[in-house]
Amino acid sequence: MSKGGAFDLATGVGGQINKKEVLSAVDTYEKYHVSYGGEEEDRKANYTDMVNKYYDLSTSFYEFGWGESFHFANRWNGESLRESIKRHEHYLALQLCLKPGQKVLDVGCGIGGPLREIARFSSTSVTGLNNNEYQISRGKVIWEKDLAEESPLPWYLPLDTSRLSFSSFRLTTVGRFITTNMVKALEFVGLAPKGSQRVQSFLEKAAESLVSGGRKEIFTPMYFFLARKPLSGTSEAS
């Protein structure tokens, strides 16, 4: 899922608060804090209201600027923010040793970004718990949209030339045509070694065969074996 757009931001500000009362809610929230002239006793006495106002007012900004997962992650050079966030969520699932079919509770789930990613990654059933009504309702909207729009895509789809894709343009019919002629030109002027175009040609034929095999469901590149060297004895194993 991509993060919310400008329309989601505009319509989401205020959360469960009536749109006509958003300005008043901002004023009330600010006055809970000493820097705005508030009193600590008032803040403590109205802590639940303060917290809910904060998340009602800020959640759509979080989603617009950061995405659906409201947390940080270590990031490698060349790695996008979204990639680092997903990698960290996969790391958490692995550290928890989650197994398919297990049930997991996410306490303080926000709008459910990590919940959804970890559930997909680990094939577990993750339940979110949150004390902010707007974040729960927003999470449900995103989840229902996921169920309606997202379905498993064929593994061979990026190689399918009948599909127009700007993100995988080099693999489309036009992209392959450009690549073929570019390799021919580079080989002709001596920048690419002789035979380069023939390599490109047989790789393209291989791609076409992979798509054909995938469509007929007679081939998959993702068959996985996990093997371990057998232990020779208890004493040696210890």
Buried (B, 14 or more C-beta within 10 A) or exposed (E): BEBBEEEBBEEBBBBBBEEEEBEEBBEBBEBBBEEEEBEEEEBEEEEEBBBBBBBBBBBBEBBBEBBBBBEEBEBEEEEEBBEBBBBBBBEBBEEEEBEEEEEBEBEEBBBBBBBBBBBBBBEBEBEBEBEBEBBBEBBEEBBEEBEEEEEEEEEBBBBBBEBEEEEBEEBBEEBBEEBBEEBBEBBEEEEBEEEBBEEBEEEBEEBEEBBEBBEEEEBEEEEEEEEEEEEEEEEEEE
